[in-house]
């Protein structure tokens, strides 16, 4: 019986019954559509369930999550890495199952003010939960063995945040975000000394901006660490823009700085009283943000 790399690398029983293409085989239009058309109830094994979930992710979920400007990550980076990393493969299949059967709320302010745990997941989400738990277990095992790749850990962290937010689990998503920021600084230090150019480019051009956007959004409901990320992108923001991505990066950075400044000012006046003199540093910062 043939054995796939995915199964042998994770110690799972391989469920192939005949010579078949890899679970990670190409998902071109000709191969994706038939898999998507296959009802879950008649899928012969978990292999088919995973192939169907990956097909749905590639065809629908990835582009929905990415919008018009994050396709490089959600369609490019993620689908490439999942072919060799079981944790990423399971995570995107979990995302696919959630997005196929769920209307996720991505407003963190609303989620933070409402208890959505009582709603839970539908019974049909058991596959998504199994894949997510298996992905977490794989990542923990790699961490315990000291074999985890930090790039893969950061990619997985973004996927895990997406899964938690889709379930309305805001605190868990925020905790994952904080862990991801710590990993970013670790990878940044490693890249400066001896990391590959590819790793450094992935961090600077893709992962760091995603975490900055997530952190800026989360500033509405928490004190997640964003200022350190702002320091990392100093010199990359522009007054004139060569692309939509550079314009978005600058706008997000300004929004993050403004929110941090507003919180600092509010804390100052709460402690000193609203009748106190405005410190010159506040006036200077306000002028800088208005330029």
Secondary structure as UniProt FT lines:
FT   HELIX           5..10
FT   TURN            23..24
FT   HELIX           29..37
FT   HELIX           40..42
FT   HELIX           46..56
FT   HELIX           57..61
FT   HELIX           62..66
FT   TURN            67..69
FT   HELIX           72..77
FT   HELIX           78..81
FT   TURN            82..84
FT   HELIX           86..100
FT   HELIX           108..113
FT   TURN            117..119
FT   HELIX           123..125
FT   HELIX           126..145
FT   HELIX           150..166
FT   TURN            167..168
FT   HELIX           170..193
FT   HELIX           197..202
FT   HELIX           203..207
FT   HELIX           208..218
FT   TURN            219..221
FT   HELIX           227..232
FT   TURN            233..236
FT   HELIX           244..272
FT   TURN            274..275
FT   HELIX           280..290
//
